[in-house]
Amino acid sequence: MQLLGVTAMVIAAKYQEIYPPTIEDFVYMTDDACSKSQVITMEEHVLRELDFAINFPTPNYFLEVFSRAIGVPDQPHVISGAAFLVDLAILMHQE
């Protein structure tokens, strides 16, 4: 289970982060319970099982990250208003 969890973290980090931690960093986090080659093999297995169908981040995720970066207060009415505009823009883009 630890190998699967670490592998999922590796995949997520590669997908989400600009500079993801190395596989060696993840192996270190497991206190060498699994090797680099085991993580690579499991990564291949997981991605094949998913048929490489990994979803992309949503615009609302970027809204959340951007809001935190510019210091928008974490108030529901502020975030919901911005989320509404993002959803409206998506709908207009699809037409």
N, CA and C atoms as a LAMMPS dump frame, in Angstrom:
ITEM: TIMESTEP
0
ITEM: NUMBER OF ATOMS
285
ITEM: BOX BOUNDS ff ff ff
-5.0000000000000000e+02 5.0000000000000000e+02
-5.0000000000000000e+02 5.0000000000000000e+02
-5.0000000000000000e+02 5.0000000000000000e+02
ITEM: ATOMS id mol type element x y z
1 1 1 N 0.822 -1.183 0
2 1 2 C 0 0 0
3 1 3 C 0.87 1.252 0
4 2 1 N 1.984 1.183 0.722
5 2 2 C 2.872 2.35 0.765
6 2 3 C 3.455 2.624 -0.62
7 3 1 N 3.802 1.585 -1.33
8 3 2 C 4.338 1.75 -2.681
9 3 3 C 3.304 2.389 -3.595
10 4 1 N 2.067 1.947 -3.517
11 4 2 C 1.009 2.528 -4.334
12 4 3 C 0.775 3.988 -3.965
13 5 1 N 0.761 4.298 -2.677
14 5 2 C 0.568 5.673 -2.229
15 5 3 C 1.68 6.592 -2.684
16 6 1 N 2.903 6.13 -2.554
17 6 2 C 4.048 6.94 -2.99
18 6 3 C 4.008 7.134 -4.499
19 7 1 N 3.641 6.1 -5.219
20 7 2 C 3.55 6.201 -6.673
21 7 3 C 2.475 7.194 -7.081
22 8 1 N 1.35 7.176 -6.397
23 8 2 C 0.289 8.151 -6.684
24 8 3 C 0.787 9.567 -6.426
25 9 1 N 1.56 9.747 -5.368
26 9 2 C 2.13 11.066 -5.08
27 9 3 C 3.115 11.492 -6.161
28 10 1 N 3.914 10.559 -6.666
29 10 2 C 4.859 10.863 -7.742
30 10 3 C 4.101 11.327 -8.986
31 11 1 N 3.072 10.595 -9.35
32 11 2 C 2.278 10.943 -10.537
33 11 3 C 1.626 12.314 -10.351
34 12 1 N 1.031 12.536 -9.186
35 12 2 C 0.373 13.817 -8.921
36 12 3 C 1.373 14.965 -8.94
37 13 1 N 2.547 14.747 -8.374
38 13 2 C 3.561 15.803 -8.349
39 13 3 C 4.053 16.121 -9.753
40 14 1 N 4.253 15.106 -10.565
41 14 2 C 4.687 15.345 -11.947
42 14 3 C 3.633 16.102 -12.731
43 15 1 N 2.394 15.84 -12.392
44 15 2 C 1.281 16.433 -13.11
45 15 3 C 1.009 17.859 -12.655
46 16 1 N 1.168 18.107 -11.363
47 16 2 C 0.732 19.365 -10.781
48 16 3 C 1.866 20.379 -10.585
49 17 1 N 3.022 19.932 -10.188
50 17 2 C 4.093 20.836 -9.797
51 17 3 C 4.968 21.242 -10.974
52 18 1 N 5.486 22.456 -10.917
53 18 2 C 6.425 22.905 -11.939
54 18 3 C 7.752 22.185 -11.745
55 19 1 N 8.204 22.119 -10.504
56 19 2 C 9.44 21.409 -10.171
57 19 3 C 9.099 20.304 -9.178
58 20 1 N 8.679 19.147 -9.682
59 20 2 C 8.275 18.075 -8.764
60 20 3 C 9.471 17.488 -8.036
61 21 1 N 9.231 16.962 -6.836
62 21 2 C 10.313 16.242 -6.143
63 21 3 C 10.738 15.032 -6.972
64 22 1 N 11.964 14.622 -6.799
65 22 2 C 12.461 13.463 -7.536
66 22 3 C 11.925 12.178 -6.903
67 23 1 N 12.034 11.115 -7.653
68 23 2 C 11.613 9.814 -7.124
69 23 3 C 12.475 9.458 -5.912
70 24 1 N 13.735 9.836 -5.949
71 24 2 C 14.621 9.582 -4.806
72 24 3 C 14.092 10.256 -3.545
73 25 1 N 13.515 11.46 -3.702
74 25 2 C 12.937 12.15 -2.541
75 25 3 C 11.78 11.343 -1.955
76 26 1 N 10.953 10.784 -2.821
77 26 2 C 9.831 9.985 -2.34
78 26 3 C 10.307 8.681 -1.701
79 27 1 N 11.346 8.083 -2.266
80 27 2 C 11.904 6.861 -1.668
81 27 3 C 12.45 7.185 -0.279
82 28 1 N 13.093 8.342 -0.144
83 28 2 C 13.602 8.766 1.159
84 28 3 C 12.468 8.932 2.168
85 29 1 N 11.337 9.482 1.706
86 29 2 C 10.182 9.687 2.591
87 29 3 C 9.629 8.365 3.117
88 30 1 N 9.818 7.292 2.349
89 30 2 C 9.336 5.99 2.799
90 30 3 C 10.359 5.27 3.666
91 31 1 N 11.457 5.963 3.984
92 31 2 C 12.543 5.365 4.763
93 31 3 C 13.096 4.128 4.06
94 32 1 N 13.205 4.252 2.735
95 32 2 C 13.734 3.185 1.872
96 32 3 C 12.936 1.879 1.96
97 33 1 N 11.63 2.007 2.212
98 33 2 C 10.773 0.81 2.236
99 33 3 C 10.568 0.269 0.831
100 34 1 N 10.749 1.118 -0.172
101 34 2 C 10.666 0.675 -1.563
102 34 3 C 11.796 1.341 -2.337
103 35 1 N 12.166 0.739 -3.437
104 35 2 C 13.287 1.251 -4.221
105 35 3 C 12.792 2.134 -5.368
106 36 1 N 13.717 2.845 -5.957
107 36 2 C 13.387 3.699 -7.097
108 36 3 C 12.819 2.868 -8.238
109 37 1 N 13.401 1.723 -8.505
110 37 2 C 12.919 0.88 -9.604
111 37 3 C 11.516 0.356 -9.331
112 38 1 N 11.204 0.066 -8.061
113 38 2 C 9.852 -0.374 -7.723
114 38 3 C 8.837 0.744 -7.976
115 39 1 N 9.204 1.982 -7.631
116 39 2 C 8.295 3.117 -7.842
117 39 3 C 8.073 3.333 -9.334
118 40 1 N 9.137 3.246 -10.113
119 40 2 C 9.019 3.435 -11.562
120 40 3 C 8.145 2.342 -12.178
121 41 1 N 8.352 1.113 -11.751
122 41 2 C 7.547 0.005 -12.258
123 41 3 C 6.079 0.183 -11.876
124 42 1 N 5.829 0.574 -10.632
125 42 2 C 4.454 0.786 -10.182
126 42 3 C 3.825 1.974 -10.908
127 43 1 N 4.607 3.018 -11.174
128 43 2 C 4.093 4.168 -11.917
129 43 3 C 3.63 3.742 -13.308
130 44 1 N 4.422 2.94 -13.952
131 44 2 C 4.041 2.424 -15.273
132 44 3 C 2.763 1.599 -15.184
133 45 1 N 2.678 0.755 -14.169
134 45 2 C 1.498 -0.099 -14.002
135 45 3 C 0.245 0.745 -13.75
136 46 1 N 0.34 1.729 -12.862
137 46 2 C -0.817 2.577 -12.54
138 46 3 C -1.273 3.345 -13.774
139 47 1 N -0.323 3.943 -14.495
140 47 2 C -0.692 4.722 -15.68
141 47 3 C -1.294 3.849 -16.772
142 48 1 N -0.799 2.635 -16.92
143 48 2 C -1.394 1.723 -17.909
144 48 3 C -2.809 1.322 -17.505
145 49 1 N -3.013 1.072 -16.197
146 49 2 C -4.353 0.719 -15.719
147 49 3 C -5.332 1.874 -15.927
148 50 1 N -4.841 3.093 -15.789
149 50 2 C -5.681 4.269 -16.02
150 50 3 C -5.778 4.612 -17.505
151 51 1 N -5.068 3.855 -18.315
152 51 2 C -4.999 4.112 -19.754
153 51 3 C -4.532 5.543 -20.018
154 52 1 N -3.633 6.012 -19.145
155 52 2 C -3.053 7.356 -19.214
156 52 3 C -4.13 8.442 -19.234
157 53 1 N -5.33 8.127 -18.755
158 53 2 C -6.429 9.094 -18.724
159 53 3 C -6.393 9.856 -17.403
160 54 1 N -5.55 10.852 -17.361
161 54 2 C -5.429 11.69 -16.173
162 54 3 C -6.131 12.999 -16.482
163 55 1 N -7.002 13.414 -15.599
164 55 2 C -7.788 14.616 -15.821
165 55 3 C -6.927 15.865 -15.64
166 56 1 N -7.327 16.94 -16.266
167 56 2 C -6.594 18.194 -16.153
168 56 3 C -7.18 19.04 -15.021
169 57 1 N -6.374 19.962 -14.473
170 57 2 C -6.899 20.829 -13.418
171 57 3 C -8.011 21.722 -13.957
172 58 1 N -8.994 21.981 -13.148
173 58 2 C -10.12 22.807 -13.558
174 58 3 C -9.78 24.288 -13.409
175 59 1 N -10.496 25.149 -14.117
176 59 2 C -10.287 26.594 -13.944
177 59 3 C -10.529 27.048 -12.505
178 60 1 N -11.431 26.38 -11.797
179 60 2 C -11.673 26.75 -10.403
180 60 3 C -10.446 26.486 -9.532
181 61 1 N -9.673 25.475 -9.872
182 61 2 C -8.428 25.228 -9.142
183 61 3 C -7.478 26.41 -9.334
184 62 1 N -7.336 26.873 -10.586
185 62 2 C -6.461 28.003 -10.846
186 62 3 C -6.982 29.268 -10.164
187 63 1 N -8.302 29.423 -10.091
188 63 2 C -8.891 30.551 -9.382
189 63 3 C -8.499 30.51 -7.907
190 64 1 N -8.567 29.344 -7.318
191 64 2 C -8.2 29.189 -5.91
192 64 3 C -6.722 29.526 -5.689
193 65 1 N -5.853 29 -6.537
194 65 2 C -4.421 29.253 -6.4
195 65 3 C -4.116 30.736 -6.608
196 66 1 N -4.703 31.323 -7.646
197 66 2 C -4.477 32.734 -7.935
198 66 3 C -5.004 33.608 -6.803
199 67 1 N -6.167 33.27 -6.261
200 67 2 C -6.739 34.047 -5.163
201 67 3 C -5.829 34.035 -3.951
202 68 1 N -5.278 32.865 -3.632
203 68 2 C -4.343 32.79 -2.503
204 68 3 C -3.084 33.596 -2.778
205 69 1 N -2.607 33.551 -4.036
206 69 2 C -1.366 34.239 -4.382
207 69 3 C -1.488 35.754 -4.258
208 70 1 N -2.654 36.302 -4.569
209 70 2 C -2.809 37.755 -4.498
210 70 3 C -3.447 38.214 -3.189
211 71 1 N -3.719 37.274 -2.29
212 71 2 C -4.202 37.626 -0.961
213 71 3 C -5.674 37.967 -0.867
214 72 1 N -6.497 37.356 -1.706
215 72 2 C -7.948 37.574 -1.624
216 72 3 C -8.448 36.966 -0.319
217 73 1 N -9.288 37.718 0.41
218 73 2 C -9.813 37.152 1.664
219 73 3 C -10.632 35.892 1.397
220 74 1 N -10.479 34.934 2.284
221 74 2 C -11.164 33.641 2.129
222 74 3 C -12.594 33.746 2.634
223 75 1 N -13.406 34.512 1.896
224 75 2 C -14.799 34.693 2.274
225 75 3 C -15.671 34.068 1.191
226 76 1 N -16.688 33.329 1.586
227 76 2 C -17.505 32.601 0.605
228 76 3 C -18.1 33.478 -0.489
229 77 1 N -18.562 34.686 -0.159
230 77 2 C -19.197 35.511 -1.19
231 77 3 C -18.193 36.008 -2.224
232 78 1 N -16.943 36.222 -1.823
233 78 2 C -15.915 36.662 -2.769
234 78 3 C -15.569 35.52 -3.721
235 79 1 N -15.313 34.35 -3.16
236 79 2 C -14.924 33.199 -3.966
237 79 3 C -16.07 32.742 -4.851
238 80 1 N -17.301 32.723 -4.327
239 80 2 C -18.416 32.245 -5.143
240 80 3 C -18.694 33.196 -6.308
241 81 1 N -18.498 34.499 -6.105
242 81 2 C -18.683 35.45 -7.195
243 81 3 C -17.654 35.244 -8.294
244 82 1 N -16.423 35.043 -7.893
245 82 2 C -15.365 34.801 -8.874
246 82 3 C -15.585 33.458 -9.573
247 83 1 N -16.012 32.448 -8.824
248 83 2 C -16.274 31.134 -9.419
249 83 3 C -17.414 31.23 -10.433
250 84 1 N -18.42 32.048 -10.132
251 84 2 C -19.521 32.244 -11.076
252 84 3 C -18.997 32.836 -12.388
253 85 1 N -18.117 33.821 -12.284
254 85 2 C -17.557 34.422 -13.498
255 85 3 C -16.72 33.419 -14.294
256 86 1 N -15.98 32.579 -13.601
257 86 2 C -15.193 31.545 -14.28
258 86 3 C -16.125 30.568 -14.993
259 87 1 N -17.167 30.127 -14.321
260 87 2 C -18.131 29.205 -14.949
261 87 3 C -18.821 29.855 -16.143
262 88 1 N -19.153 31.122 -16.016
263 88 2 C -19.797 31.853 -17.126
264 88 3 C -18.845 31.947 -18.317
265 89 1 N -17.578 32.208 -18.055
266 89 2 C -16.594 32.293 -19.13
267 89 3 C -16.442 30.945 -19.835
268 90 1 N -16.483 29.862 -19.086
269 90 2 C -16.385 28.527 -19.687
270 90 3 C -17.579 28.281 -20.597
271 91 1 N -18.771 28.632 -20.112
272 91 2 C -19.969 28.439 -20.924
273 91 3 C -19.915 29.269 -22.217
274 92 1 N -19.445 30.492 -22.113
275 92 2 C -19.366 31.357 -23.292
276 92 3 C -18.322 30.845 -24.279
277 93 1 N -17.271 30.24 -23.741
278 93 2 C -16.199 29.702 -24.596
279 93 3 C -16.692 28.481 -25.375
280 94 1 N -17.613 27.728 -24.812
281 94 2 C -18.099 26.51 -25.451
282 94 3 C -19.066 26.784 -26.585
283 95 1 N -19.62 27.968 -26.659
284 95 2 C -20.59 28.266 -27.718
285 95 3 C -19.947 28.499 -29.044
